[in-house]
C-alpha cells in the first residue's frame, strides 16, 4: 500500500473472482486448521476464484501506524482489488466486512458485479447496548484471553466445545489485544446508512434469525435500503458463517452468484468417512456402525464427529441429508 503497509492476500479456486471481506479478525495461514472454516471457504470457491486478505495488523499482514477507520478499510480493499482483472467481480462481506463491502460497492459501482452481505449491519451503534459494548471493549483490552473466549461464545454458540477452544486460540493468534480492541471499536462505529441508496449492484443479504452478535433488524434495514436486494433469513444463532449449518449459508450465495450447487463435501471426505456417512444415511447408530465396520464404538463416534466438522453441519440428520443429495 501507499503507506508501506503489507496487506497479504490469498486465493483458492479458478474462475470469476469473488473478493471476500472478512469480519473482525482473520489469519490466512491458520484458516485451514479449523475444519469447518476450511470447508466453508472451499465450498464458496467451487467454480470461482475466492480471494481473501488479512487486514492490517491481522494474520499475515503487517502492522500499520494508521488507526482503523472506514477510509483505511477501503484503502486496503482497493489495494487487493487492484490486483484483479479489470472486469467486474463479485464481492462478499461477512460481519464487519459487510458494511465495508457495501461502501466499496457504493463507491465503485463499475467494479462490482454482485454483492453478498452476510451477518452485517447498517449502524454499528445499534448492534448492542452501550453497556455491553463498553464491557466487551474493556475485556478485550485488559484480558485478551478471556475476551476472546467470551466473544467466541457470542460468535459461535453452535460449535463443539473443542472447536470453541480452537477458535479462541485462532483469534488470539490473529491479532494482539490492542489491534483487536481497535477493530472491535471500529465495528461499533461503522455507519453506512447514507450509502445504501448508492449501491447499484444486485445484492443478496443473508442473516441468521437469532444471530447473537448482529440483530436481524439490521439485515432487514440493509435489504430495505438497497434497491432490489434479496433477503434470505436462515435459522440459527451463530454469527460466523461457517459455524452451525454452513451448507445452508453457502447454498443461496452460490445460487445468487450463478454457481452450481456445491459438491465440496464429497471431495473433502476420505473413503472411510464416506463409508461412515453412508451408514449414517441408513439410520445406523454409532454402535451399529462399529459392528458393521468391525471397529469399536468410540472410533465410529470419532468418524461421525470428523464428518460433521468437515461438512460444517450440526447433526446426524444433516449428514444423512448430505449423503442422500450426493448420491442422487
Secondary structure per residue as TSV (DSSP state, phi and psi in degrees):
chain	resnum	aa	ss	phi	psi
A	1	X	-	360.0	166.9
A	2	X	T	-61.7	-30.5
A	3	X	T	-86.4	4.4
A	4	X	S	91.0	-3.4
A	5	X	-	-72.4	133.3
A	6	X	-	-90.8	111.9
A	7	X	-	-102.9	117.4
A	8	X	-	-94.0	133.1
A	9	X	E	-124.7	164.0
A	10	X	E	-150.3	156.0
A	11	X	E	-138.5	151.0
A	12	X	E	-136.4	152.7
A	13	X	E	86.1	178.3
A	14	X	-	-142.6	144.8
A	15	X	S	130.7	-159.1
A	16	X	S	-60.8	136.7
A	17	X	E	-67.0	140.9
A	18	X	E	-120.3	104.4
A	19	X	E	-85.6	118.7
A	20	X	E	-103.7	123.2
A	21	X	E	-103.7	112.0
A	22	X	-	-75.5	171.0
A	23	X	-	-76.1	-152.2
A	24	X	S	-45.5	-61.4
A	25	X	-	-128.4	153.0
A	26	X	-	-153.4	162.3
A	27	X	-	-151.8	102.6
A	28	X	T	-57.0	-36.3
A	29	X	T	-74.7	-33.3
A	30	X	T	-92.5	-7.9
A	31	X	G	-55.6	-36.3
A	32	X	G	-71.5	-12.3
A	33	X	G	-83.0	-11.3
A	34	X	S	-103.3	103.0
A	35	X	H	-54.2	-39.8
A	36	X	H	-66.3	-40.7
A	37	X	H	-66.9	-42.9
A	38	X	H	-60.9	-44.2
A	39	X	H	-63.9	-35.8
A	40	X	H	-63.4	-48.6
A	41	X	H	-65.0	-40.3
A	42	X	H	-63.9	-36.9
A	43	X	H	-66.5	-38.9
A	44	X	H	-66.7	-33.0
A	45	X	H	-82.5	-7.1
A	46	X	T	-64.5	119.2
A	47	X	T	83.4	2.7
A	48	X	S	-147.0	177.3
A	49	X	E	-108.9	104.2
A	50	X	E	-82.0	118.4
A	51	X	E	-110.1	121.9
A	52	X	E	-125.0	162.9
A	53	X	E	-151.3	154.9
A	54	X	-	-94.5	126.0
A	55	X	-	-68.6	162.6
A	56	X	T	-52.8	133.2
A	57	X	T	86.9	-1.6
A	58	X	S	-121.5	149.3
A	59	X	T	53.3	-123.5
A	60	X	T	-91.0	-5.7
A	61	X	S	-81.0	154.8
A	62	X	-	-79.0	166.9
A	63	X	-	-74.4	167.0
A	64	X	-	-142.4	149.6
A	65	X	S	-82.7	-14.0
A	66	X	S	-77.2	138.3
A	67	X	-	-75.0	147.1
A	68	X	-	-58.2	138.1
A	69	X	-	-162.1	165.3
A	70	X	H	-61.1	-41.3
A	71	X	H	-60.4	-41.9
A	72	X	H	-70.8	-37.7
A	73	X	H	-59.5	-43.0
A	74	X	H	-67.8	-35.2
A	75	X	H	-61.5	-42.4
A	76	X	H	-66.7	-42.5
A	77	X	H	-63.9	-41.5
A	78	X	H	-63.3	-37.9
A	79	X	H	-62.6	-41.3
A	80	X	H	-70.8	-42.0
A	81	X	H	-62.3	-29.9
A	82	X	T	-67.7	-15.9
A	83	X	T	-85.7	-7.1
A	84	X	S	-91.1	163.3
A	85	X	-	-61.3	157.9
A	86	X	S	-69.2	-15.8
A	87	X	S	-66.8	151.5
A	88	X	-	-57.3	143.0
A	89	X	E	-127.9	167.9
A	90	X	E	-88.9	149.4
A	91	X	E	-130.9	134.5
A	92	X	E	-127.0	131.0
A	93	X	E	-118.4	133.5
A	94	X	E	-116.4	133.4
A	95	X	T	57.6	-123.5
A	96	X	H	-60.2	-25.9
A	97	X	H	-69.4	-19.2
A	98	X	H	-66.3	-52.6
A	99	X	H	-63.6	-29.0
A	100	X	H	-69.9	-44.6
A	101	X	H	-61.9	-39.1
A	102	X	H	-62.1	-45.0
A	103	X	H	-62.4	-37.7
A	104	X	H	-64.9	-44.6
A	105	X	H	-63.2	-37.5
A	106	X	H	-67.7	-36.6
A	107	X	H	-82.1	-24.5
A	108	X	-	-132.9	63.9
A	109	X	T	-60.9	-25.5
A	110	X	T	-73.6	-14.5
A	111	X	T	-99.9	-22.0
A	112	X	E	-102.3	118.5
A	113	X	E	-79.2	-52.8
A	114	X	E	-141.7	150.1
A	115	X	E	-124.7	130.1
A	116	X	E	-119.3	129.5
A	117	X	E	-121.2	116.3
A	118	X	E	-115.7	131.5
A	119	X	S	59.6	31.1
A	120	X	-	-98.0	-170.7
A	121	X	-	-155.8	162.6
A	122	X	S	-89.4	-48.4
A	123	X	B	-124.2	115.5
A	124	X	G	-63.3	-26.6
A	125	X	G	-67.0	-14.1
A	126	X	G	-104.4	6.1
A	127	X	S	-86.7	-13.5
A	128	X	S	-158.9	165.4
A	129	X	-	-74.0	157.1
A	130	X	H	-57.1	-34.6
A	131	X	H	-65.5	-45.4
A	132	X	H	-66.0	-42.7
A	133	X	H	-59.0	-49.0
A	134	X	H	-64.5	-37.3
A	135	X	H	-64.2	-46.8
A	136	X	H	-65.9	-42.2
A	137	X	H	-62.7	-42.0
A	138	X	H	-66.0	-38.0
A	139	X	H	-67.2	-43.7
A	140	X	H	-62.8	-40.3
A	141	X	H	-70.0	-41.2
A	142	X	H	-91.7	-27.6
A	143	X	-	-148.9	82.0
A	144	X	H	-59.7	-35.7
A	145	X	H	-62.6	-51.2
A	146	X	H	-66.8	-39.2
A	147	X	H	-61.2	-42.1
A	148	X	H	-66.7	-35.6
A	149	X	H	-67.7	-40.8
A	150	X	H	-64.3	-43.9
A	151	X	H	-67.1	-33.4
A	152	X	H	-61.0	-42.3
A	153	X	H	-61.9	-33.3
A	154	X	H	-76.7	-44.1
A	155	X	H	-74.7	-33.8
A	156	X	-	-140.7	63.2
A	157	X	T	-69.6	-15.5
A	158	X	T	-93.4	-0.9
A	159	X	S	-88.3	167.1
A	160	X	-	-70.6	159.1
A	161	X	H	-55.7	-38.1
A	162	X	H	-63.8	-44.0
A	163	X	H	-65.7	-36.0
A	164	X	H	-62.5	-41.8
A	165	X	H	-64.7	-41.8
A	166	X	H	-63.5	-38.1
A	167	X	H	-67.0	-37.7
A	168	X	H	-61.1	-44.0
A	169	X	H	-65.2	-38.5
A	170	X	H	-59.4	-44.8
A	171	X	H	-63.2	-43.3
A	172	X	H	-67.3	-31.8
A	173	X	H	-76.6	-19.6
A	174	X	H	-81.4	-23.2
A	175	X	-	-162.7	154.2
A	176	X	-	-81.5	171.5
A	177	X	H	-62.9	-40.7
A	178	X	H	-63.9	-45.1
A	179	X	H	-67.4	-41.9
A	180	X	H	-59.8	-42.7
A	181	X	H	-65.5	-42.1
A	182	X	H	-65.7	-39.6
A	183	X	H	-72.6	-35.8
A	184	X	H	-64.9	-40.0
A	185	X	H	-62.7	-39.1
A	186	X	H	-61.9	-39.8
A	187	X	H	-58.9	-34.3
A	188	X	H	-76.5	-21.7
A	189	X	H	-89.7	-19.0
A	190	X	-	-63.4	134.1
A	191	X	B	-144.8	113.0
A	192	X	-	-113.7	21.1
A	193	X	T	-58.9	-32.8
A	194	X	T	-85.8	-3.3
A	195	X	T	-103.6	-12.2
A	196	X	G	-55.4	-45.4
A	197	X	G	-70.4	-13.6
A	198	X	G	-89.1	-6.4
A	199	X	-	-77.3	122.7
A	200	X	-	-106.5	-21.3
A	201	X	S	-71.6	143.7
A	202	X	E	-54.0	133.8
A	203	X	E	-128.5	136.0
A	204	X	E	-115.0	127.3
A	205	X	E	-109.3	121.7
A	206	X	E	-119.4	134.8
A	207	X	E	-153.3	147.3
A	208	X	E	-90.6	141.1
A	209	X	T	-63.3	-34.0
A	210	X	T	-112.6	29.9
A	211	X	-	-49.8	123.7
A	212	X	S	-84.9	-10.0
A	213	X	S	-107.1	-26.9
A	214	X	S	-137.8	114.0
A	215	X	-	-64.6	149.0
A	216	X	H	-57.6	-30.7
A	217	X	H	-57.2	-31.4
A	218	X	H	-71.0	-36.8
A	219	X	H	-66.0	-40.5
A	220	X	H	-63.3	-37.0
A	221	X	H	-67.0	-39.1
A	222	X	H	-60.6	-48.8
A	223	X	H	-66.0	-37.7
A	224	X	H	-67.0	-33.2
A	225	X	H	-87.7	-18.3
A	226	X	S	-100.2	116.0
A	227	X	T	-59.2	128.0
A	228	X	T	74.7	9.2
A	229	X	-	-74.0	158.9
A	230	X	E	-108.4	139.7
A	231	X	E	-115.8	124.8
A	232	X	E	-117.7	117.6
A	233	X	E	-106.2	124.3
A	234	X	E	-111.9	152.0
A	235	X	-	-69.8	154.0
A	236	X	-	133.5	161.5
A	237	X	-	-111.3	-21.8
A	238	X	-	-71.1	138.4
A	239	X	S	-83.8	-35.4
A	240	X	S	-71.9	133.0
A	241	X	T	-65.5	-27.8
A	242	X	T	-86.8	-9.3
A	243	X	S	-87.7	147.9
A	244	X	S	75.7	-141.7
A	245	X	S	-83.6	81.0
A	246	X	H	-66.6	-33.0
A	247	X	H	-60.6	-34.9
A	248	X	H	-68.2	-27.5
A	249	X	H	-76.8	-43.7
A	250	X	H	-65.2	-41.1
A	251	X	H	-57.1	-52.8
A	252	X	H	-68.1	-28.2
A	253	X	H	-66.5	-45.6
A	254	X	H	-65.1	-40.3
A	255	X	H	-61.1	-44.5
A	256	X	H	-63.2	-36.6
A	257	X	T	-82.9	-2.2
A	258	X	T	79.7	25.5
A	259	X	-	-102.7	151.2
A	260	X	-	-69.5	158.3
A	261	X	-	-55.5	139.9
A	262	X	-	-69.9	138.4
A	263	X	-	-119.2	20.7
A	264	X	H	-60.1	-34.2
A	265	X	H	-55.1	-42.9
A	266	X	H	-64.7	-25.0
A	267	X	H	-86.2	-20.0
A	268	X	H	-98.8	-10.5
A	269	X	S	-84.5	140.6
A	270	X	-	-74.5	169.5
A	271	X	H	-59.8	-41.5
A	272	X	H	-64.8	-41.1
A	273	X	H	-64.9	-38.1
A	274	X	H	-64.0	-36.2
A	275	X	H	-63.5	-44.2
A	276	X	H	-66.2	-41.1
A	277	X	H	-59.7	-37.4
A	278	X	H	-63.5	-39.1
A	279	X	H	-71.6	-35.6
A	280	X	H	-61.2	-40.0
A	281	X	H	-62.4	-27.2
A	282	X	T	-79.7	-7.5
A	283	X	T	91.0	13.6
A	284	X	-	-75.6	146.4
A	285	X	-	-79.8	170.9
A	286	X	H	-59.6	-39.1
A	287	X	H	-64.3	-42.2
A	288	X	H	-68.1	-37.3
A	289	X	H	-63.3	-43.2
A	290	X	H	-60.3	-43.7
A	291	X	H	-65.7	-39.4
A	292	X	H	-65.4	-38.5
A	293	X	H	-95.9	-6.2
A	294	X	T	72.9	33.9
A	295	X	S	-123.3	171.0
A	296	X	-	-82.1	162.8
A	297	X	H	-64.0	-34.0
A	298	X	H	-64.8	-38.1
A	299	X	H	-65.2	-41.1
A	300	X	H	-61.5	-42.1
A	301	X	H	-61.6	-40.7
A	302	X	H	-64.2	-40.1
A	303	X	H	-61.1	-45.6
A	304	X	H	-63.6	-40.0
A	305	X	H	-65.9	-41.1
A	306	X	H	-67.8	-34.8
A	307	X	H	-63.2	-44.3
A	308	X	H	-59.5	-44.0
A	309	X	H	-65.2	-44.1
A	310	X	H	-65.5	-35.5
A	311	X	H	-84.8	-13.2
A	312	X	T	70.2	36.0
A	313	X	-	-117.5	171.8
A	314	X	-	-110.2	-21.2
A	315	X	S	-135.4	164.0
A	316	X	H	-64.7	-35.4
A	317	X	H	-61.0	-36.4
A	318	X	H	-72.5	-34.2
A	319	X	H	-62.6	-44.3
A	320	X	H	-62.8	-41.8
A	321	X	H	-64.5	-40.7
A	322	X	H	-61.1	-46.0
A	323	X	H	-64.1	-39.5
A	324	X	H	-61.4	-42.9
A	325	X	H	-64.8	-42.6
A	326	X	H	-64.9	-40.4
A	327	X	H	-67.2	-36.9
A	328	X	-	-67.6	360.0
